[in-house]
Structure formats: C-alpha cells, structure tokens
Amino acid sequence: ILANVGEIVEVTFHEYPDAQKAVLLLFFEATRRANSPEPHAIDVAAIRWASADELDPAQFPPADVGVVARVRERLKQMMKSTRVTDYRHT
C-alpha cells in the first residue's frame, strides 16, 4: 500500500523464553494515502481493518498488547474529535 509514515508511537522489546528468542518492535503512526490499493496479507495469515472496539489486546501476541491498548485509546479519541453532524434539509 501507499502510506504516509509519521512518528514512532511505541517501542517494545519482548522476550519469548520458550522459543529462546526476543523481538524489538517499532510501531509507527501511519495513514493510508487516498489512491492506495487495499492491503493484502503477505507473510501473515490474514489482515483486516478494525475499529477501536474490535481491538481486544487478549487476541494479540504478548509483545503487541501494550501498543494495541494504546492504539485503541488513540482511535477512540480520534472518533470523539471527528464526529460528523447529520444535516437534513426539509
């Protein structure tokens, strides 16, 4: 997809002792550009757009839980500040 990439939202380091590995994840704020094609899964099982209410941290790997909670709250704040008023002509 075509996207505008902004600031780092969060940096997470997580160890998976059972797998004897660790990951360093950098999460960036990004917005999809207007004429961008729809994203599709490449090295993951699936992807989809989700609302703030659909982002349940319990459904994500341990390394992602903190940022998912933060993104969820950020989306809720964005929705509050961009409410659309319904104008009807009679």
C-alpha positions in Angstrom: 0.0 0.0 0.0 1.0 3.7 -0.2 1.2 5.3 3.2 2.4 8.4 5.0 4.6 7.3 7.9 4.8 9.5 10.9 6.3 9.4 14.3 7.1 6.3 16.4 4.2 5.5 18.6 5.8 2.9 20.7 9.0 0.8 21.0 8.6 -2.7 22.6 11.2 -5.3 23.5 9.7 -8.7 24.3 11.4 -12.0 25.2 9.8 -15.3 24.4 11.7 -17.6 26.8 10.0 -20.8 25.5 11.2 -20.1 21.9 14.5 -18.7 23.1 14.1 -15.5 21.0 13.4 -11.9 21.5 11.8 -9.2 19.3 12.3 -5.5 19.1 9.2 -3.8 17.6 8.9 -0.3 16.4 5.3 0.9 15.9 4.8 4.0 13.7 1.8 6.2 13.1 0.8 5.7 9.5 -2.1 6.8 7.3 -3.1 5.2 4.0 -2.9 7.5 1.0 -6.1 8.3 -0.9 -5.3 6.4 -4.0 -3.6 3.5 -2.4 -4.6 -0.1 -3.2 -6.1 -2.2 -0.4 -3.5 -4.0 1.7 -3.2 -7.8 1.5 -1.6 -10.4 3.7 1.9 -11.4 2.6 3.7 -13.2 5.5 0.8 -13.4 7.8 -2.4 -15.5 7.8 -4.8 -12.5 7.4 -5.3 -8.8 7.9 -8.3 -6.6 8.2 -9.4 -3.1 9.2 -10.7 -2.9 12.8 -12.5 -0.4 14.9 -11.2 0.6 18.3 -13.9 -1.6 20.0 -12.7 -4.6 18.0 -9.1 -4.3 19.1 -9.0 -6.7 22.0 -5.5 -6.9 23.5 -6.2 -10.5 24.6 -6.3 -11.5 20.9 -2.7 -10.4 20.2 0.7 -11.8 20.9 2.2 -10.7 24.2 4.7 -8.3 22.5 1.8 -6.4 21.0 -0.5 -6.0 24.0 0.8 -2.6 25.2 0.7 -0.9 21.8 -2.8 -2.4 21.0 -4.2 -0.9 24.1 -2.6 2.5 23.3 -3.8 2.4 19.6 -7.3 1.5 20.8 -7.4 4.6 23.1 -6.0 6.8 20.4 -8.7 5.7 17.9 -11.4 6.3 20.5 -10.1 9.8 21.0 -9.9 10.4 17.2 -13.6 9.3 16.9 -14.7 11.7 19.6 -12.9 14.6 17.9 -14.2 13.9 14.4 -17.9 13.2 15.0 -20.0 14.1 11.9 -23.1 16.1 12.3 -26.1 14.9 10.2 -27.6 17.9 8.3 -31.0 17.2 6.8 -32.9 19.6 4.6 -36.7 19.7 4.9 
